[in-house]
Amino acid sequence: MLSLKLYGPNDIRLTETDIPETGDGELLLKTDAAAICGTDIRMWQNGYKGVDEEHPLTLGHEFSGTIVRVGKNVPFYKEGMKVAVQPNIGCGICDRCVSGNFHLCDDYRAFGINMDGAFAEYVKIPADAVLRGNLMLLPDGVTAEEAAVTEPLSCAYNGFTKCFVKPGEYALVVGAGPIGVSHAMLLHMAGASVLMNDLSQERLDLCKKILPYIETYSGNDLAGFVKDWTRGRGLDIAITACPVPQVQSAMLPLMNYGGRVNFFGGIPANKQPVPIDTNLVHYRELYLTGSTRSSIAQFRKTLEFVSQGLLNVKAMITDRYELKDIREAFENVRAAKGIKHVITF
């Protein structure tokens, strides 16, 4: 089979490898669709711990597929079933795993991060992923592409759940990429008025085509625009879907009393600490939250949103490729062309 492997910084290769063998408690999945994430691009550019010439890694953690081989000890799943995959597998023993937060496990594994992923024609699903519910049957009407894009959507939903959105509130999303679009969709679904901000007017124009109900701004007076847009009251919710320290610092002065800020985009360690005015937190009674990855339950919930037609995730897929053209896809994502790029099989 063909698979895209990472060998080190700036070293990805489309190579021919053996189709994985599977054990009695495992599944073999034929990949139907796999989407490219910003994490894939960062791993390509920077490399990843433990990955080198002798220990390459197949990238890809946003994917769906068809079951083609089932171990004799696997319950429920059958050949031919089409499934979406939540990529984070916890130890199953620690307090976080027992509470359902496998994605926060200190010893978590994830497809395409520290175990072989889905930029390949076939993916082995280990027994612990089978038994802990990482696979979900595709609901009627949900395509393989939509299922793959549900993974980043579920990560945005993790942050969304911490913002306690109410209808009629004012929400700002900074960062006009796939995660920013996902946040805007969720906020609108909950009844908020949504403003998207980015340095690129071109990106904002593309987001406006996908989400005609949003407001956009790319000028140099965001504070003034927010004041006018919110009729002087300030933001109820702010999402920073970009890894920029100045953006995180700039959110607090824009907030209404009782506002909620979600730091979604992580900041590189060499750009920490990020200065914030803690008096604004104190006197305006602000809530600062963070979120990373998503739980299996959150993934399943967002898949329901897609199947119910509440969120049009297909609209954010701007580019499709065959696996043989994946290097071109990676280059386009790095150049911030389009919104969501998906490999179809």
C-alpha positions, 0 to 999 in steps of 0.5 A: 500500500501507499503511505505518507511517512515522516522521517524528520524535519522537512522530510516526508515521503510517499512510500510503498509499505506492507498492509498491516497485519492485525490480531484477534482483537484488532480491525483493519480499516480501508481509508476512505477520506483523511483531512490535513491538519495544522498539526501535520504541517508543524510535524512536517516542518519541525519533526517530532520526538522519536521520529527519524530515518529508522523510526518513520511515522505515517501521518494523518489523524482526521479520517474515516474508512471502511472495515475490511478485516475483523479479528475473531475476538472483536465485538459488534463491528463487521466487515463493510461497516463505514466508521469515523475514528476519534484518534486519541487513545488513553490508557483506560486506567487513570482518573482522566480516562475513567472520567471519559477524558481519554484525550487528556491521558498522560500516556495517550496515543494518537493515530498520526501523532505517536502511532501510524495514522491515516495518510495510507490506504489501510490503517490498523485499529488496535484492540484498545481503540476498538473496546473504548469506543474510538470508532463510530458508525457513520450516520445515514447521509454523512459522507466519508469526507464529512466524517474526517472533518468532524475530528477538528470540529469536535476539538472546536466543540471542546472549547465551545462547551467551556464558553456557555454560549447563550442566544443573542450574545456577541462572539469573536473568533480570531483566525480564519482557518478551519478551526476558526470556521468550526468555532464560528459554525458552532457559535452561530448554531447556539444563537450567537452573533459571530465576528471573524477577524484575521490579517488576511482579507482574502481568507475572511472573504472565503469564510464569508462565502462559507458562512454568509451569516458572519461579520468580518473585520481585518483592519487595524482598529479591532477594539473600535469595531467591536465597540460599535458592533456590540453597541458598546457592551463588549464581547461575551465570547472570544476564541483565539484560533491562532498561535499569536501571543498578542492576540491572546493579550488583546482579547481581555480589554474587548470583553463584556462583564462576565465574558468568556475567553477560550485560548484555543490555539497553543503558543510556542514555548519560546513565545511564553509567557503571554502578558495579560491584565489580571485586573480586567479578569478581576473587575470584569469577572472574566472567565479564561479557559483553554481546550485541547483535542476532544473526547470520544463523547464530544466527537460523537456529539459533533457527528450528530450535529452533522448528521442532523444538518445543523452544521454544514461541514462539507462547505469548509472542504475547499480542496480534494486530492488523491494520495499521490498528490499529497505533497501538493496538498501539504504545500497548499495548506502551508501557504494558507490556500483554501480552508480544508484540504482532504485526501480522498481514496 
